[in-house]
Amino acid sequence: MSGVTMQEFIAFNEQRAEIYWWMSSLFARELSDADLHEYHGGEMYTFLSGLGMTEELKAPVDTFRAAIKKSHARSDEQLELAADFCGLFLSTPKSGALPYASMYVGKTGLLNDKPAQEMHELMASFDIAQRKEFNEPADHLAIELDFMGNLIIMGNQQQTEEQREALMQSQLSFINTMLLNWLPLFTKECQLRDQFGFYAAAANLLLAFCMLDKKFLLGE
């Protein structure tokens, strides 16, 4: 934190958490008409422009922005994107890109394998609860991203630098052992199976952001 004020540190972490929460919502459910109105509005444009100013994120942000623009031209955008979401994330391993760690790094190839159990135990150890209305195994991508956002804010709430550093190490460990161990495989599946490309572009942006966030936590 040398050369950075506590206010700047907290604000930066809040931005990190917001990105994880945004991506969590994107993979949690189909986008509504209201969501899409926001995606085509000025705030989203400004938000993505800010992300794209980081060299490592420029290309994936540009691809995602192009996917948003392309999506807007569809005849019934909300219904067609919802169909894409269902075909990718609510189908079968043979036809979709299921958003569960167990499908990529579990031993059985079935849901609720060891990664789900590990995630459940991790959430309990930090006393971070899963949202009751989102009734999915704990290793669902949306739950893992939501947890990461909460872990970041928890770090902001610590009183000493040692406590904050411990929470940042927990974030780094989580990215390495619970996200980056399967996100590249998930992203590849999205790119193979998402014919329209909106969610493939979103997954690619998420992967790039997680890799960049890992560099931040390593102090690089």
Phi, psi and omega in degrees: 000010181300131179081002181241130178286160178299322179297319179294319179298314180295317180297319179296317178295324177297322177295318178300313181299318181299322179294316178297319180292322177298312180294326176300313181295327182294326181261000182275324187204166177295148177285137178272174175300321179295319177300313183294326176300319178291322181297331181262010182261178185292326182295317178294321178299316180294317180299312181291326177299319178297316178298319184290349177287342175278126188307316183293340183255353186302308183296311179296327176294316178301319179295319180291320178297322177295323179293323177297315180297317179297321180298323183296338182274355180289149187295319174228081192305311185297313181295320183289321176292324176298320177295321176298315180301311181296318181295328180274310196254348181239023184251224181242160178303334182285330186247343185240188175237082189294135188271048179235132180302325182303330183286345185245326183234006175281169182272332188263341186077014180245163177293160177059036175280192185307319179303324178292319179295317179297321180293319178299316179294322180294316178299319179295323182293332178260003180057041176251117186270149172283142178299128185300326185284350180254087188270078181229159173305150188295343181266017172294140184305318182298322180290319180296320180290321176298318178299317180298318177300317179294323179296322179295313180294324176300322177297321178298333187272356181286152187269334183241159179295326178297318179293320179294320179296321179297320179290326177291324176294324176295321177296317179297316179298320181295316178301316184291315191263342184238348179242300185288352176283346179222343181302320178300321179291317178299315180299319179297319178295320177299317182293328179286326192250345181270094185297324181282320171105356182296308183285332173297318178293323178295316179296320179296320177294318178300314180299315179297320179294317180298320178294322177292320180295325176299317178298319177300313182292335176279351181078024181272000000 
